[in-house]
Amino acid sequence: MVEVEDDELEEMMMAAPSARETKKMDHEMLNKAASHPLRRKLVKSIGVFGKTKEDIQDEIGIDDASFKYQTEFLINGNLLKIENGQYRLTDKGLDLLAIV
């Protein structure tokens, strides 16, 4: 009997988040991104057309360590992607751009 309960618990833990949970996580990510001044600058700098790392760093004056940390945050939040050496906003990132 204990094995069955453990299996059910494991299944629940491994299950994908519900649509409501996903929406809540997306909202929290947008809020965290929008509330951080450096992330807002990054999103505005990248804009609709995207930019290279060098162009972004030159424009906003950000060092390598901060750039890496903040862009990884945005990438992990599905707000930013890298294509052909350019940083580009995802659809969610473009939504963020519209509110910052």
C-alpha positions as CSV (number, residue, x, y, z in Angstrom):
1,M,0.0,0.0,0.0
2,V,2.8,2.4,0.8
3,E,4.3,1.8,-2.7
4,V,1.1,2.9,-4.4
5,E,0.9,6.1,-2.3
6,D,4.6,6.8,-3.1
7,D,3.9,6.3,-6.8
8,E,0.9,8.7,-6.7
9,L,3.0,11.3,-4.9
10,E,5.8,11.0,-7.4
11,E,3.3,11.3,-10.3
12,M,1.9,14.5,-8.8
13,M,5.4,15.9,-8.3
14,M,6.4,15.1,-11.9
15,A,3.2,16.4,-13.5
16,A,3.5,19.5,-15.6
17,P,2.0,22.7,-14.1
18,S,-1.6,23.4,-14.8
19,A,-2.6,26.2,-17.2
20,R,-3.4,28.4,-14.3
21,E,-0.1,27.8,-12.6
22,T,1.7,28.4,-15.9
23,K,-0.1,31.7,-16.3
24,K,0.8,32.7,-12.8
25,M,4.5,31.9,-13.3
26,D,4.5,33.9,-16.5
27,H,3.0,36.9,-14.7
28,E,5.5,36.6,-11.9
29,M,8.4,36.5,-14.4
30,L,7.1,39.5,-16.3
31,N,6.7,41.4,-13.0
32,K,10.3,40.5,-11.9
33,A,11.6,41.6,-15.3
34,A,9.6,44.8,-15.4
35,S,10.5,45.8,-11.8
36,H,14.3,45.6,-12.3
37,P,15.8,48.8,-13.8
38,L,18.6,47.0,-15.6
39,R,16.3,44.4,-17.1
40,R,14.0,47.2,-18.3
41,K,17.1,49.0,-20.0
42,L,18.1,45.7,-21.6
43,V,14.6,45.1,-23.0
44,K,14.3,48.7,-24.3
45,S,17.8,48.5,-25.8
46,I,17.1,45.2,-27.6
47,G,13.8,46.5,-28.9
48,V,11.8,45.0,-31.7
49,F,14.7,44.3,-34.1
50,G,17.3,42.9,-31.7
51,K,21.0,43.8,-31.2
52,T,24.4,42.3,-30.7
53,K,25.9,42.0,-27.2
54,E,28.4,44.7,-28.0
55,D,25.8,47.1,-29.2
56,I,23.7,46.5,-26.1
57,Q,26.7,46.9,-23.8
58,D,27.8,50.1,-25.5
59,E,24.4,51.6,-25.4
60,I,23.6,51.0,-21.7
61,G,27.1,50.7,-20.2
62,I,26.8,47.3,-18.6
63,D,29.8,45.1,-17.7
64,D,30.1,41.4,-18.9
65,A,29.1,39.8,-15.5
66,S,25.9,41.9,-15.2
67,F,25.1,41.4,-18.8
68,K,25.4,37.6,-18.5
69,Y,23.4,37.4,-15.3
70,Q,20.5,39.6,-16.5
71,T,20.3,38.1,-20.0
72,E,20.3,34.6,-18.6
73,F,17.4,35.6,-16.3
74,L,15.5,36.9,-19.3
75,I,16.4,33.8,-21.4
76,N,15.3,31.4,-18.6
77,G,12.0,33.4,-18.4
78,N,11.4,32.9,-22.1
79,L,11.6,36.6,-22.7
80,L,14.8,36.7,-24.7
81,K,16.6,34.4,-27.2
82,I,19.8,34.5,-29.2
83,E,19.6,34.1,-32.9
84,N,22.6,34.4,-35.3
85,G,24.6,36.3,-32.7
86,Q,21.8,38.7,-32.0
87,Y,19.7,39.1,-28.8
88,R,16.0,39.1,-29.7
89,L,12.9,39.4,-27.6
90,T,10.5,36.5,-27.7
91,D,6.7,37.2,-28.0
92,K,6.6,37.4,-24.2
93,G,9.6,39.8,-24.3
94,L,7.8,42.0,-26.8
95,D,4.8,42.1,-24.5
96,L,7.2,43.2,-21.8
97,L,8.6,45.9,-24.1
98,A,5.1,47.2,-24.7
99,I,4.7,47.9,-20.9
100,V,8.1,49.3,-20.1
